[in-house]
């Protein structure tokens, strides 16, 4: 992405900020104590926001510094590729307990997405499956979600509610783990082993994380409610919406026809609402029914493990003319938009793949694959060799093809939702394509200073 493109996007965002604050360029310039030409140059994408202008903006307006800066687009062609040699050049050895413990390498990342995927080789071996093995060095857990793919014989260690576990893993096994659960990995029996640790941000990363930080630890903790059972979660969600509406049980009973004693059962978690009751409550509180449905986690002890041999698989697009054999890897309902897949490339790439999620690719080898895609009306292609990796933007049609008839390729794929998922996705759908295009490109003031009166304009056509 060129500097001029970034400045143009900065101008669009600056216009959105002053539009939201109901400032035209002249009044914004007065607030910022700069000539109006400075504001107009920023809006026109002709100059960056001077530091002194940014400093004053966050002092006089209810905005934050990060509100003024667009994301850097480092995948202007829709794809960002990292070659195996580039990955190897990032190698660093991290020590734990006074010993070399892990070899880390970066793989493909992009500023557009929330992937932080690493190739990790275990240096210290173990000879048993004891979760309390004194030779295993544990981490403290981390905020990012982690999808892990295993290559070789690896012991996976994880802790949940103070209990430690060890799970022997083999090539093709995968696991999805929740944030902040301590864990570790070790090569078993001295055999070469590594993992692809694909960490990624969930919906609490970014804006939500910054908002929680501003609220403080105690207020932030108020967002966590009892999720020990479906009934408890449903009751907690109902209480949240009653509090948000300041609706008493008596008023809710009048609106729904559900007796107060029955509502008491629903809000206490001693009973679950029927479908009809939930629909009536949603209408009464003016929320969507899905807002009253809790997440029912499907992990056990904070993780969901899928053995490669047990993973469901299918041919795509169909059994008779398959370009791909797809295997579904580990995932969790806590992150419903994350999709871990192993794709075996069988054919000539006749069938395009397309996803509304951000996509990470890693060529597991041993064969190269041809990777082609379409972006901005252009057809592009690259060869992906073993241990090459790539990032792919949402909605970019793409194909994979074998490089030789007897050389099927094997790709690890992780797709994750970005900021436009969940409620944001539903809001985007309600706005429609035209509004979303305008959101991305709109550099106009929210009103025309010359005036705009549709009735007057229609009257002016009276000669028709």
N, C-alpha and C positions, 0 to 999 in steps of 0.2 A: 504494500500500500504506500503510495507516494505521500510526501508531506502535504501537498495541496489537497489531496483527498481527505487526509486527517483534519486539516484546517476547515474544510467544508463541513465535515461532520461535527466539528466543534461549534461551528456557526449555527448549525441546526439545533444542537443541544442548548446553546446560549439563548437562541430565540425561544425555545420551549420554556426555559427558566423565566425569562422576563415576561413572556406571555402569561405564564401561570401566576406571576406576581402582578399582572395587569400594569406593566410598564411598557411604554413605547420607547424608542431609542433616546429621545430627548429626556424623558423623565428618568430613564435608567442612567444616562450620563450624569444627570444632576446628582442622583444618589451616589454614584461612584466617583464623583468629582473629577471627571475627565471630559475632554471635548467630545461632542457627539460623534465626530468623525472616527474616534477610537472604537466606539460601540458599533458603528456601521461597518468598520473594517473587520471586526470580529464576526459580525453577523454575515458578512459577505465572504468569509473564508479567506480573507487576505492577510490576516495576522493572527498570531497566537494571543491568548489572554495574558496580558502582562502580570507579573507576580503581584504588583501593588494593587491592580484592579481586583484580582482574586482575593487578596487579603481584605480589601475593603468590602467586597461583596458578602463575604461570610460574616463580617462584623455588623453590617447594616441590614442584611436580609436574613430570613430564617432558612438558610441553605447551608450545605456542606461543600467543602472543596471538591469532593469526588463527584458532585452533581454536575460539574462543568466539563468533565473529560470523557470522551467516548472510549470504548474499548479499542485497542490497537488490533487491526485485522491483519494477522500474519499468515492468513490463508486466502489471499485474494483470488486464487484460482479454484477455491472450494476445497482444496486438499493441501496438507502439509506433510511432507515425507521426511523421515530420518533414516539414513542408511546405517547398516550395521557398523561400518567403520566410524561414522560419527558418534554412534552410541558407545563404541569401545573407547573413543577418545575422552569420554566423560568419566571413565573408571576412577573410583576412589575406594579405598579400604577404610572401613569404619571399625574402630576397636571397642570392645566391651569387656569389662573385667580384666583389663590389662592385656588382652590378646586380640589379634586380628580376628574379627568375627564374621563380617559380611563384606562382600565385594558388590558395590552398587554401580549401575549404569543407567543413565537416562534413556528413555525411549521417547517416541513422538509426543510432543505436547503442543498446545496452542493457547494463545491468550484469549481466544474466542470461547474456549470451553473450560470445564472445571476438572479435567483429567490431570493427574500427577502420577503417571505410570512408570514403574521402575523394574528393571531386570536385576535380580539379587541372587548371588551365588553364596551358599553357605560354606564357610571355611572350616569351622570346627565340627568334627563328626561326633556322633553318639553311638553307643553300643546296645542301648535298650530303649524301651518305650515308657520309661518312668517319667510322669509329669513333674516330679520333684528332683529330676536329675541335677546334681549340683553344677554340672558343666554347662547347663543351659542358661543363657543370659536373656532375661525378659525385658520388654519395653514397658512403658507406663500406659500404653494405649494412646490413641490419637484421635483427633476430631473427624478426620476424613473417613468415609466409608471405604472398605477395602474388598475388592474381588481378587482372589488369588488363584492362579493356575499353576499346577505343579508339574515339574519336569524332573524325572528321576525319583529315587526313594528319599522322601522328605518326611521328617516328623513335624507335625503341626501342633504347637502348644497354644492353649488359650485358657483364659481364666474368666469365670462368670460367677458373681455373688460369692467371691472368696474361694471358690473351688477350682482347682487346676485340672486340666485334661490334656491328654496326649493322643493324637490321632495319626497313625501311620498312613501316609499318602503316597500315591504312585502317579506316573505320567498320565495326564488326562483328567485327574481328579480336580475338583474346584471347590471353593468355599466362598461364601459371602458373610462378612462379619460386621457387626454393629460398631459404631464409634466408641472410643474410650475403653474398650475391653483389652487388657494386657494380653500380649501374645508373643510368640517366638517361633523360630524355625531352625532345624538342624539336619544336616545330611546324615542318613542312617547307614551304619556299617561301612563308613568311609567311602561310599560310592559317590561319584560326581553328581551333584544335584543343584537345582536352582528353582526359583519361583519367578513368575511374572506377577508382581504386586501392583495391581491397577487400583490405586487410590483415587477417589473422586469426591467432589463436594456434593452434598445433598441440598435440600431446599433451605436449610438453615445457614448455608454459607453465603457470604456476601451481605446483601442489604439486611436480611433477617439477623445475621450475626452482629452487624453494627447497631441495629436497633436494640437488640438484647443488651449489648454492652452499655449503651446509653441509659437503659433502664436500671442497670445494676443487678447484682447477683440475686438479691431477695425477690425483687419484682419479676425478674426473668424466670425464676423457678416457678412462678405462678402459672406458667403456660403448660407445665407438666402435670397431667392428671392421672388418676388411677387407671392403669391399663392391664390390671391383673386378670381380667376376664372380660368377655364381650358385654356382659350385663353391666359391670362396673364402668367400662368405657362408654357405653351408651348412656348411662345415667350421668356421667361427668359431662358429656357433650350436651345433653339436654339442660343441665344446670348452667352451663356456659351461656347458652342462647337465652335462657330465662333471665340470667343476670344482665346480659347485654341489652335485653329489651325492657328490663325492669318490669317484667310481667309476673304477677302473683299467681299462685296455683289456682286461686278462685277465678281470676280473669281467664287463665288458660282453659279452665274447665268450662267457662261460659262459651268460649270461642270454639271448643272442640266437642263438647258434649261428653267428654271423658270425666267421670266422677273424681273429685278431689282425692279420695282414698286410693284410687287406682293410679293417679298421677304421683302420689307419694311413693307408691311401689316402684314406679318407673324412675323417679329421681333418686331413689335410695339404692337402686341396683338390685333390689330383691326380685324384680321381674323385668322381662324385656318386652318392649312394645311390639305389638303385631304390625303387619304391613299396613293395615288400615289405620291403626292408631298413629303410626309414624307419619303417614301421609297427611292425616288431619292436623297433627302438631306442626308439621312443616308449613302447611298453608296458614295456620294461625300465627306462626312466628315469622312468616315471610322469609323462609330460608328454603334451600333445596333439600330434598330428602337425603341426598348424599352427605349433607352437612351433619346429619344425625346418625350416620353410620360410622362406627369406629373401625380403625385398622385392627385386624386380628393377626398379630404376628405369626409367621410360620417358622421362625427359627427356633432352635433348641439350645439353651444356654448361650444365647447371643450369636449363634452361627447357624448357617444352613450349608450342609456338606452334600455335594453330589459326586458320587463315584462315576468316573468316565464310563465304566462298563454298564452302569445303570441309567445313564442319561438318555432321555428320549431322543430319537433321531428320526429324520424323514428326508425324502428327496424333494428338491425344489427345481422347477415349478410342479413337477409331478413324477410319478414313478416311471412313466414310459419314455420321457425325454428329459432326463435330469441333468442340469448344469451343475448342481450343488447337492451335497449331502450335508444336512444341517443337524447339529447336535446341541441340545439345550443344556446349558451349564447352570451353576448355582446362581440364585437370586433370592431376594426376600421381599415380602409384601410391604415392609417399611419403606423400601425404595422401589415402588411398582414400575417406575420408568427405566430401571436399569435392566439390561438384557445381555447376559453373557452367552456367547455362541461359539462353537467350533465349526468352521465351514470347510468342508473338503471340496476342492474345486475339481470337477470331473470333466467339464466340457469346454466348449469354445466361447463361453460367455454370451450366449444368445439372449439370455434372460437378464434384464436389468433388476437390480435391487434398489430399494428406496426406503428411507426411514426418516421420520420426523424427529429423531433423536441425534445427538452428537455421537459420532462413531470413532472408536479407536480400533486399529488393525495391527496385528503382529504376525509376520510370516513365521510359522513354527518349523518350516522346512519339511523334508530336505530339498524340495524343488522350488524353483522360482515360479511366480505366476505373473501373467499380464493383467494389469490393473488399468481400466479405462473409465472415464467419467465425463459428464457434460456439465458445463457451467457458463452462464452468460452467453448462450448460443454457440459455444465452442465445444468441440470434442477433443479431449486430451487423454493421453495414455502414458504410463510408466511401467517399467518392469520392477516388481518387488522381489528381491532375493531373500534367501533365508536370513532371519534376524533383522530384516528391515521392518520398520513400523511406520504408521501413518495416522493422521487425523483427518476426518471427513466431516464437513458441515452438514447440518440437517437438510433433507429434501434434495440432495444432489444425487441424481440417478447414476449408478455405477455398475460395473461388471468385472468379473474375474474370469480368466481363461487359463487353461493349461498351456505350458510352453512346449510340451511334446505329448503325444498320445499316451505314452506309458509313464508320464510324470505328473500324477495328480498333486495338487498343492494343498496345503493345510494352513488355515488362518485362524488365529484367535481374534474374536471380535467382541468388544464391549460397547454397548450403546447406552447412553445415559441421557436423562432429561436435563435441559438447561433451565434458564429462568422462566421460559415459557412452557410450563408444565403445570399439571394440577389446576388450581383455580385460575392461574394466569392463562392457561390454555383455553379454558371455558370463556374467560373474558375476551380473549382474542377472537374466538369464534363468534361471540356476540357482536363485536365491532365490525367484522367482515373484512374481506381483502382490501377494499378501497381505503378504509380507515387505517389499516396496518401499513399500507404503502405510504400513506400520508404521514403516519407517525415517524417513519424512518427518514423521510425526505423533506418534511414541511419546514420551510424557512420563512414563511409568511407571518406577518403580524395577525393577531386574532381578529382584527377589524380593519376595514379600509377607511383611512382618514377622509377620503373623498365622499364617504357615505355610501350606503347600500340599502336601498328600499325596494324589495321585490314588487310591492304593490305599485310603487311609482314607476318602476321599470315597465311593468305590465301596462300601466295606463299610458305610457309613452308610445305604445304600439297601437293606439286607438285607431289609427288610420286603416289597420288591416280589415 
